[in-house]
Amino acid sequence: MDVLDVYALETVNMLPVKASEIQKETSKDVDLLKIVQALEKGTDLEKLGLQNHEFTLSHGILLRKDRVVIPEALRDRVLKELHAGHIGIVRMKGLGRNYVWWRGMDRDIENAVQSCKECSRFQNNPRPVPLHHCEPTVEPFQRIHIDFAGPFLGHNFLVCVDSHTKWPEVFVMNNITATSTIEKCREIFSRFGIPQMLVTDNGRTFIAQEFQEFVKANGVIHKRSVPYRPATNGLAERFVQTLKQALRKTNLTKNNVEMLYKNFCFAIVLPRHQS
């Protein structure tokens, strides 16, 4: 098996359809069959409105560069998987472009999101104009924003978002005491380093003496949002709302909560950090 075969197999294994299904449906797809026949005969793909160097054929499966070309009969299943976390159009396009391609894929993604009943049901009201903007950061983990989501369907979540990279960290919390929160902050700091500034709201956890002593001992500047205006901690607030929306649209239980929120975070960060 050559390098191309191995890469194609690894990519297909990430999809909700089997390689045998892609091979079978490709052979029956009128439009894709034209590409296959052109590649097999070595004829010009530009006549089909395509670039010659972009397409390859591996055991009956078409690849456009490093993306699997999906036959029309299988596209709904792929779209359903891409939208499993009920992410928005931009993130769904970013995720899809890492693995698959077909003509009009962007349009199909837009239609899938706009026609999703669950997404329409939980659509946020228009956001108010931000009260103020924090100074831009120049390096990762210079400033982080943390907040709690919950209690939500019986679960509390601690959300941490890096201001510079927008990288999220989410933890399921048994409680939201200062002690438990400090424990998770230590875990975050041990992996990413101690931030210069920590932004929170005025929740009792964050104003507790124990938490105040923790941030002070680590030399972290603790900035709290304006009282009665939690939206001033906008970065964390927005991610909390996005997380809540995604989890509302899933069948959240005690047994699958960790898997669901990790899948959501994966869908959020992959398009942003893939290179």
Secondary structure, DSSP 8 states (H G I E B T S, - for coil): --HHHHHHHHHHHTSSS-HHHHHHHHHH-HHHHHHHHHHHHT--GGGGT--GGGEEEETTEEEETTEEE--GGGHHHHHHHHTTT---HHHHHHHHTTTEE-TTHHHHHHHHHHT-HHHHHT--------S------SSTTSEEEEEEEEEETTEEEEEEEETTT--EEEEEES---HHHHHHHHHHHHHHH---SEEEE---HHHHSHHHHHHHHHTT-EEEE--TT-GGGSHHHHHHHHHHHHHHHTS---TTTHHHHHHHHHHHHHHHHH--
